[in-house]
Amino acid sequence: MSVSFDMQKGMVACGGHPSVIMWTETTVAGLMLGLSRMVGVERFNLALQSGGRDSVDGDWAHIATFPTFEEGFASLAVIAAAAGWGLWEIVSLDREREIGRFRCKNGWEATYQRALSVCWGSGMMGGKFSGFCARLFGSNCWAQQITFQARGDEADEFIVRPSDRTVEGDLERLLAADAATRADLAVALERLRLEVEERRTTEDALRRTEKENAFLIEQQERTITALSTPIIQVWEGILTLPIVGQVSGARATTIMQALLHEIVQRSAHFAILDLTGVDTLDAETADHLLRIVRAAELLGARAIVSGIRPKVAQTIVELGVDLSGLTTVADLEEGLKTALRSMGVRAPSPSLSSSQR
């Protein structure tokens, strides 16, 4: 492997590629010690294995130029030794079972760890070997280190086989086991921040949609209310309110508010409540109607109830509801005539047509 120096630029190239020469027992040892302190040994090893696995593109391109993996690896091992990566060796390779066994002697990871009197394992070397096997076997592989030169073994040795284990999965395991370091927590917090931000954006969008929908619903409710409580001025000073269906407390309040508003706006003297569309009447509904009548009379408008069906009349009697204070008539036409007579106006003749009703 050619090595060239450019003293003007302060650069060195190995094999034509920009490189750096660091003293393993001092500079590299200090760099790795700082990193391990920052993220913890477990995450540090995972990061190195990930880096080793992701750095094999150029290595594999070299291996692929040879007829067999073994020949390509042997050639690459010569280059690695020249670059200070130690002596690489394939101990065994079982393609059928997809198991590889690799050895590295005097690698830079074992060297700096001996200088620090620690044994963290050679994560990056294991990552490279697992990256080679992933290409060779066509599946995700994981390297298990079984001997450690940093603690006195002859060399670092690895068994590599296909596995579901991944760097990302191990990081999740660390977080789940509450073995997270500050770096892990920083990543988790950033992920949480992004998720919260995304949820907040989604929530804001939903709120906008909800407001738009609420506006539409309100408009629809107003329309329905207007249709269900149509207040019609059939004559000057005379309003009629046809009531259909059950009168709940909420609906009674709406009817009362609408009727009182129209009485004031039109200076009405009479309000005819037509019950032709009411099939059944209970005590609560009767009480609501009485309240509407009394409220109208407090504003100076006389209330007339028309169109009570026989079945409803029977129910009123059975319930003992006192309607003695109300003016009741058979139908809407009779109610209008009663109001006109009270106002001193001669009722139209002939009778109201169905369209006028």
ABEGO torsion letter per residue (X at the ends): XBBBBBAAAGBBBBGGBBBBBBBAAAAAAAAAAAAAAAAEAAAAAAAAAAAAAAAAAAAAAAAAABABAAAAAAAAAAAAAAAGAEBBBBABBBAAAGBBBBBBBGBAAAAAAAAAGBBAEBAAAAAAAAAAAAAAAGBBBBBBBABBAAAGBABBBBBBBBBABBAAAAAAAAAAAGABBAAAAAAAAAAAAAAAAAAAAAAAAAAAAAAAAAAAAAAAAAAAAAAABBBBBABBGBBBBBBBEBBBAAAAAAAAAAAAAAAAAAGBABBBBBAAABABBBAAAAAAAAAAAAAAAAAGBBBBBBGBBAAAAAAAAAAGBBAAABBBBABAAAAAAAAAAAAGBBBBOBBBBAAAX
